Amino acid sequence: MTDSNKLEPIPSDVLDVSDLATMLRIHPVTVRLKAASGEIPGRQIGNRWRFSRKRIMEWLADSRAI
């Protein structure tokens, strides 16, 4: 049983530019440029980009993504 006063970390299903840049080991500006051009699947909400971890993993598994 877990202590109700402690929160367990939950892996985020939504990544921001910084998260994705770290994951892909590329510069955040590159992430923004590739997302804006449609090369990386993502959604722009206002002036911020968000990425689905599941969709990114599918994109990486797709041989055409490379």
PyMOL commands that set and color helices and strands:
alter all, ss='L'
color gray80, all
select helices_A, chain A and resi 17-24+28-36+53-61+63-65
alter helices_A, ss='H'
color red, helices_A
select strands_A, chain A and resi 14-15+43-45+48-52
alter strands_A, ss='S'
color yellow, strands_A
deselect
rebuild
show_as cartoon
